[in-house]
Amino acid sequence: MNTGHPRFTSALLALAGIVGSLIWESASAAPSPARQTSQLIVPIEGTLDGATENIALKGQARIRSTMFTDPDFDGPPGVILSIDFLNVIGVGQSTGARYFAHGENTVVRPLRPSDLVELTFPITPVNANATESARPVLASFTLTFDVDNGQLRAAIANFSTPSF
């Protein structure tokens, strides 16, 4: 009677299981598509027209851009934009009252060589209750991308009065 054959079969099955497990782990541990991130800080200024007074705003905007791809559905690449303000101060042109802009917006856009992104942000008088005295201001961003690597290359920004 040959008793070596079942042991050989068991050992071969165990080896096949180990190899299969290693292949499965390496496939599932494959790195996800790299996300290219870039950031620009650009000057931003403009005037918010108001019923009682106009407000001149000036400061900087920080724009963080993260390119992504969609390998599961083979979709076109896109960008996640996160935009916030740095030291944006406004001055009422008739009263001299000081205002500041605050907030952060995040949007998802298709990756294009250039894009116009318009977002509203609140401005409030300094030392005032933000929820009672906030006014909207339109921030417009003209963005330029390198579509080959997803990098944000340039941005021009300005403030204006929203039309809603």
C-alpha positions in Angstrom: 0.0 0.0 0.0 1.3 3.4 -1.0 0.8 6.0 1.8 3.1 8.7 0.4 0.6 9.8 -2.3 -2.0 11.4 0.0 0.7 13.3 1.8 2.1 14.5 -1.5 -1.4 15.6 -2.6 -2.0 17.4 0.7 1.4 19.2 0.6 0.7 20.2 -3.0 -2.7 21.6 -2.2 -1.3 23.5 0.8 1.5 25.0 -1.4 -1.1 25.9 -4.0 -3.2 27.6 -1.3 -0.2 29.6 0.0 0.8 30.7 -3.5 -2.8 31.7 -4.4 -3.1 33.6 -1.1 0.1 35.5 -1.8 -1.0 36.4 -5.3 -4.4 37.6 -4.0 -2.8 39.7 -1.3 -0.4 41.4 -3.8 -3.2 42.1 -6.2 -5.4 43.6 -3.5 -2.5 45.6 -2.0 -1.7 47.2 -5.3 -1.3 50.9 -4.8 -4.3 53.0 -5.7 -3.8 55.5 -8.5 -1.5 58.4 -7.4 -3.2 61.7 -6.7 -1.2 64.7 -7.9 -1.6 67.7 -5.5 -0.6 71.3 -6.1 -1.3 74.5 -4.3 -1.2 78.2 -5.2 -1.6 81.3 -3.2 -2.9 84.2 -5.3 -3.9 87.8 -4.7 -7.6 88.5 -4.8 -9.5 91.8 -4.7 -12.6 93.5 -5.9 -15.6 95.5 -4.8 -18.9 94.3 -3.3 -21.7 96.7 -4.3 -24.2 97.2 -1.5 -27.4 99.1 -0.8 -25.8 101.2 1.9 -22.2 101.2 0.9 -19.7 99.5 -1.4 -17.0 97.3 0.3 -13.5 97.1 -1.2 -12.0 93.7 -0.5 -8.3 92.6 -0.7 -6.2 89.7 0.4 -5.1 86.2 -0.8 -6.8 83.0 -1.8 -5.3 79.6 -1.2 -6.2 77.1 -3.9 -5.4 73.4 -3.3 -5.9 71.1 -6.3 -5.8 67.3 -6.2 -6.0 65.5 -9.5 -7.7 62.0 -9.5 -8.4 59.3 -12.0 -11.2 56.7 -12.0 -9.6 53.3 -12.8 -12.8 51.4 -11.9 -15.0 52.9 -14.5 -12.2 54.3 -16.8 -13.7 57.8 -16.4 -11.9 61.0 -17.4 -9.5 62.6 -14.9 -10.8 65.3 -12.6 -9.7 67.7 -9.8 -10.8 68.3 -6.3 -10.4 72.1 -5.6 -10.3 73.4 -2.0 -10.4 77.2 -1.9 -10.1 79.4 1.2 -9.0 82.9 2.1 -5.9 84.3 3.8 -6.2 87.7 5.4 -9.0 89.0 3.2 -10.1 92.3 4.7 -12.7 94.7 3.4 -13.3 98.4 4.1 -16.7 100.1 3.7 -16.1 103.0 1.3 -18.5 105.4 3.0 -18.3 104.4 6.7 -14.8 102.9 6.9 -16.2 99.8 8.6 -13.9 96.8 8.4 -15.1 93.4 7.1 -13.4 90.1 6.7 -14.1 87.2 4.3 -14.1 83.6 5.7 -15.0 80.1 4.8 -13.8 77.3 2.6 -15.4 75.7 -0.4 -14.5 72.3 -2.0 -15.7 71.5 -5.5 -15.0 68.6 -7.9 -14.4 69.5 -11.5 -13.3 67.8 -14.7 -9.6 68.3 -15.5 -9.4 70.8 -18.4 -6.6 73.1 -19.6 -8.5 76.1 -18.2 -11.5 76.5 -16.0 -13.6 79.3 -14.5 -14.8 78.5 -11.0 -17.3 80.9 -9.3 -18.1 80.5 -5.6 -19.9 82.6 -3.0 -18.4 83.2 0.4 -19.7 85.2 3.4 -18.2 88.5 4.5 -19.0 90.0 7.9 -18.1 93.1 9.8 -15.3 92.7 12.2 -16.6 92.0 15.8 -20.2 91.4 14.6 -22.4 88.3 14.9 -21.5 86.4 11.8 -24.9 84.7 11.3 -26.9 88.0 11.6 -24.7 90.3 9.5 -23.1 88.1 6.8 -23.3 89.2 3.2 -22.4 87.0 0.2 -19.6 87.9 -2.1 -18.8 86.2 -5.4 -15.2 85.0 -5.8 -14.2 84.1 -9.4 -11.1 82.0 -10.2 -9.7 81.5 -13.7 -7.5 78.4 -13.4 -4.9 77.0 -15.7 -3.9 73.3 -15.5 -1.2 71.1 -17.0 -3.5 68.3 -18.1 -0.6 65.8 -18.6 0.2 65.7 -14.9 -2.8 67.4 -13.3 -0.8 70.3 -11.8 -2.5 73.6 -11.2 -0.2 76.1 -13.0 -1.8 79.5 -12.6 -4.8 81.3 -11.2 -6.3 84.8 -11.4 -8.9 85.7 -8.7 -11.3 88.6 -8.1 -14.3 89.5 -6.0 -17.6 91.0 -7.3 -21.3 91.3 -6.3 -23.3 88.1 -6.8 -26.4 88.3 -9.0 -29.0 86.2 -7.4 
